[in-house]
Amino acid sequence: MTYEKKEQMYEGKAKKVYTTNDPDVVIVDYKDDATALNGKKKGTIVGKGVINNKLTNYLMQVLEKQGVPTHFVSELSDRETAVKKVTIVPLEVIIRNISAGHFASRYGVDEGIVFAHPTIEFSYKCDELDDPLLNHYHAIALKLATQEEIDLITELSFKIDEVLCAFFKDVGVTLVDFKLEFGKTSDGKIVLADEISPDTCRLWDAKTGEKLDKDRFRRDMGGVEDAYQEIMRRVMGA
C-alpha cells in the first residue's frame, strides 16, 4: 500500500507525525533538532534525523525477528517512516546496564560501574513535571497502565536489552542504558514505539569507552555529528 501524508497531527522535540490515508498508520518525520535537560537546552545535530530514522527502522526489524512487536511498518525516505498509529503509554522505561547519567548523579556513584543484572526504571512521561520517577504502584494509582500492561512492558524491555546488548557488542559498542516507549494499537496490542538511536541510548566504544551518543551534545563535548555517523557506520556499514 502507498501511504499518503496528510495533516500534521503532532510535533515533538525530535519528530513530526502526520496522518495518512490509512487510519491505523501515521508517518513519522525525523528532525535534526536536538534538545536536552527536558528541552532546556536546544540545538541542531546536522544529519541526525536521517541517522535516527534509519537506525531505528533497522533495529526495530532486528527486534521483530526476535519476537518483539514494534510499530514499524515501512521506511518511506531518508527521514520518513510509516508506523502503526498507537496511543503512547505515558511511562518512559529506562534500562540500565552500567552506571551513568542521572543514575550516577542521583546515587552519588561513579560512571562505568557494570551491574550484575540490568536495572529498570519507570518515569511519568510529562515534560511539565520533568518526567518524575515512579514505581508500578504509582503507575496503577495514576491509571497510566494496568499491572498486566506493566508486567508485559517489563518483560519486553528486558528482552530488548538482551537482544540489543548482543547486537551492539558484535559491532564493538557497549549499550550502557537506554529509554523505551510503548504504545497501544487500535486493537489494544502493546508494541514498542518511538525510536532506538544515539538520542535514546548511551553507547560507548567497547575498547576506549568513548561516548558515541547524545551525551556529547548534553555535555558540550564536541564531535556530536561524528559520533552519530560512527554508530551509523558500525550498525549499517554506511
C-alpha positions as CSV (number, residue, x, y, z in Angstrom):
1,M,0.0,0.0,0.0
2,T,1.2,3.5,-0.8
3,Y,0.8,5.8,2.2
4,E,-0.2,9.4,1.5
5,K,1.0,12.1,4.0
6,K,-1.9,14.3,5.1
7,E,-2.3,16.6,8.1
8,Q,0.3,17.2,10.7
9,M,-1.1,15.8,14.0
10,Y,1.8,16.3,16.3
11,E,5.3,17.9,16.6
12,G,7.7,16.9,19.3
13,K,11.3,17.7,20.1
14,A,12.7,15.4,17.5
15,K,9.9,14.3,15.2
16,K,6.7,15.4,13.4
17,V,3.8,13.0,12.9
18,Y,1.3,13.1,10.1
19,T,-2.0,11.3,9.4
20,T,-2.2,9.2,6.2
21,N,-4.9,7.6,4.0
22,D,-4.9,4.6,6.4
23,P,-6.5,5.4,9.8
24,D,-4.2,2.9,11.5
25,V,-0.9,4.2,10.1
26,V,0.9,7.5,10.6
27,I,4.1,8.9,9.0
28,V,6.9,10.0,11.3
29,D,9.3,12.7,10.0
30,Y,12.6,12.9,11.9
31,K,14.1,16.3,12.5
32,D,17.7,17.5,13.1
33,D,16.6,19.5,16.2
34,A,18.3,18.4,19.4
35,T,17.2,19.0,23.0
36,A,18.5,18.1,26.4
37,L,17.6,18.6,30.0
38,N,13.9,18.2,29.2
39,G,14.0,20.8,26.5
40,K,16.0,23.4,28.4
41,K,19.0,23.1,26.1
42,K,18.3,23.3,22.4
43,G,20.4,23.0,19.2
44,T,20.9,21.2,15.9
45,I,22.8,18.0,15.1
46,V,23.2,18.0,11.3
47,G,22.0,14.8,9.7
48,K,20.6,13.4,13.0
49,G,17.1,12.9,11.5
50,V,18.4,10.7,8.7
51,I,20.6,8.7,11.0
52,N,18.0,8.2,13.7
53,N,15.3,7.2,11.2
54,K,17.4,4.6,9.5
55,L,18.9,3.2,12.7
56,T,15.5,3.0,14.4
57,N,14.0,1.2,11.4
58,Y,16.9,-1.3,11.2
59,L,16.9,-2.1,14.9
60,M,13.1,-2.4,15.1
61,Q,13.4,-5.1,12.4
62,V,16.2,-6.8,14.3
63,L,13.9,-6.9,17.3
64,E,10.8,-8.0,15.3
65,K,12.9,-11.1,14.2
66,Q,13.4,-11.9,17.9
67,G,9.7,-11.8,18.7
68,V,9.4,-8.2,20.0
69,P,6.3,-6.5,18.5
70,T,7.0,-2.9,17.2
71,H,5.2,-0.1,15.5
72,F,7.4,-0.3,12.4
73,V,5.6,-0.6,9.0
74,S,7.9,0.6,6.3
75,E,10.7,3.2,5.6
76,L,9.5,5.8,3.1
77,S,12.5,8.0,2.7
78,D,15.7,9.1,4.5
79,R,13.7,10.9,7.1
80,E,10.1,9.5,6.9
81,T,8.7,6.2,8.1
82,A,5.2,4.7,8.2
83,V,4.4,3.3,11.6
84,K,1.3,1.8,13.3
85,K,-0.8,4.5,14.9
86,V,-0.6,4.0,18.7
87,T,-1.7,5.6,21.9
88,I,1.5,6.0,23.9
89,V,1.5,4.5,27.3
90,P,2.7,7.5,29.4
91,L,5.5,5.5,31.1
92,E,9.1,6.0,30.0
93,V,11.1,2.9,30.6
94,I,14.9,3.2,31.3
95,I,17.0,0.0,31.2
96,R,20.5,0.4,32.7
97,N,23.4,-2.0,32.3
98,I,26.1,0.3,33.6
99,S,26.0,3.4,35.9
100,A,25.9,6.7,34.0
101,G,24.0,9.9,33.7
102,H,21.2,10.5,36.2
103,F,21.8,7.2,37.9
104,A,25.3,8.1,38.8
105,S,24.5,11.6,39.9
106,R,21.3,10.6,41.8
107,Y,23.0,7.9,43.9
108,G,26.5,9.5,44.1
109,V,28.4,6.8,42.3
110,D,31.0,6.9,39.5
111,E,30.0,6.3,35.9
112,G,31.1,2.9,34.5
113,I,30.0,0.5,37.2
114,V,28.9,-2.7,35.5
115,F,25.7,-4.1,37.1
116,A,25.4,-7.8,37.9
117,H,21.9,-7.6,36.4
118,P,20.3,-4.8,34.4
119,T,18.0,-2.4,36.2
120,I,14.7,-1.0,35.2
121,E,13.2,2.4,36.0
122,F,9.8,3.9,35.1
123,S,9.1,7.6,34.8
124,Y,5.9,9.5,34.2
125,K,6.1,10.9,30.7
126,C,5.3,14.5,31.5
127,D,7.7,17.3,30.5
128,E,5.9,19.8,32.8
129,L,6.9,17.7,35.8
130,D,10.4,16.8,34.4
131,D,9.4,13.1,33.9
132,P,9.4,12.1,37.6
133,L,10.4,8.6,38.6
134,L,7.6,6.3,39.8
135,N,7.0,2.7,40.6
136,H,4.3,0.4,39.4
137,Y,2.0,1.2,42.3
138,H,2.2,4.8,41.4
139,A,1.5,4.0,37.7
140,I,-1.6,2.0,38.6
141,A,-2.8,4.6,41.1
142,L,-2.5,7.3,38.4
143,K,-4.1,4.9,35.8
144,L,-1.2,5.2,33.5
145,A,-1.2,1.4,32.9
146,T,-2.6,-1.8,34.4
147,Q,-0.5,-4.3,36.3
148,E,-0.8,-6.7,33.3
149,E,0.5,-4.0,30.9
150,I,3.4,-3.1,33.3
151,D,4.3,-6.8,33.5
152,L,4.3,-7.2,29.7
153,I,6.3,-3.9,29.2
154,T,8.8,-5.1,31.8
155,E,9.2,-8.5,30.1
156,L,9.6,-6.9,26.7
157,S,12.1,-4.3,27.9
158,F,14.5,-6.9,29.4
159,K,14.1,-8.9,26.1
160,I,15.0,-5.8,24.1
161,D,18.0,-5.2,26.3
162,E,19.2,-8.8,25.8
163,V,18.9,-8.5,22.0
164,L,20.4,-5.1,21.7
165,C,23.3,-5.7,24.1
166,A,24.4,-8.7,22.0
167,F,23.8,-6.8,18.7
168,F,25.9,-3.8,19.8
169,K,28.6,-6.0,21.2
170,D,29.1,-7.5,17.8
171,V,29.9,-4.1,16.4
172,G,32.2,-3.0,19.2
173,V,29.8,-0.9,21.1
174,T,28.7,-1.2,24.7
175,L,25.0,-0.5,25.4
176,V,25.2,1.4,28.7
177,D,21.5,2.4,29.1
178,F,18.5,3.4,27.0
179,K,15.0,4.8,27.1
180,L,12.0,3.0,25.6
181,E,8.4,4.0,25.0
182,F,5.5,1.6,24.3
183,G,2.1,2.2,22.6
184,K,-1.2,0.5,22.2
185,T,-2.6,-0.1,18.7
186,S,-6.2,0.2,17.8
187,D,-6.8,-3.4,18.8
188,G,-5.2,-2.9,22.2
189,K,-1.9,-4.6,21.5
190,I,1.2,-3.2,23.2
191,V,4.1,-2.6,20.8
192,L,7.5,-0.9,21.0
193,A,7.2,2.7,19.7
194,D,9.2,5.9,19.5
195,E,12.9,5.3,18.4
196,I,16.2,3.5,19.2
197,S,19.1,5.8,18.4
198,P,22.0,7.7,19.9
199,D,19.3,10.1,21.1
200,T,17.8,7.5,23.3
201,C,20.7,5.2,24.1
202,R,24.0,5.6,25.8
203,L,26.5,4.0,23.5
204,W,30.2,3.7,24.4
205,D,33.1,2.3,22.3
206,A,33.8,-1.1,23.7
207,K,37.5,-0.6,23.7
208,T,38.1,3.0,24.5
209,G,34.9,4.0,26.4
210,E,34.4,6.9,24.0
211,K,30.9,8.3,24.1
212,L,29.1,7.9,20.8
213,D,25.7,9.3,21.7
214,K,23.7,12.4,22.7
215,D,25.8,12.9,25.9
216,R,28.3,14.7,23.6
217,F,25.6,17.3,23.0
218,R,24.4,17.3,26.6
219,R,27.9,17.9,27.9
220,D,29.2,20.2,25.2
221,M,31.9,17.6,24.3
222,G,32.0,18.3,20.6
223,G,32.1,15.8,17.8
224,V,28.4,15.1,18.1
225,E,27.8,14.6,14.3
226,D,30.9,12.3,14.1
227,A,29.7,10.2,16.9
228,Y,26.2,9.6,15.3
229,Q,27.8,8.9,12.0
230,E,30.1,6.4,13.6
231,I,27.2,4.5,15.1
232,M,25.5,4.5,11.7
233,R,28.7,3.1,10.1
234,R,29.1,0.3,12.6
235,V,25.5,-0.7,12.6
236,M,24.7,-0.4,8.9
237,G,28.1,-0.1,7.2
238,A,27.1,3.4,6.0
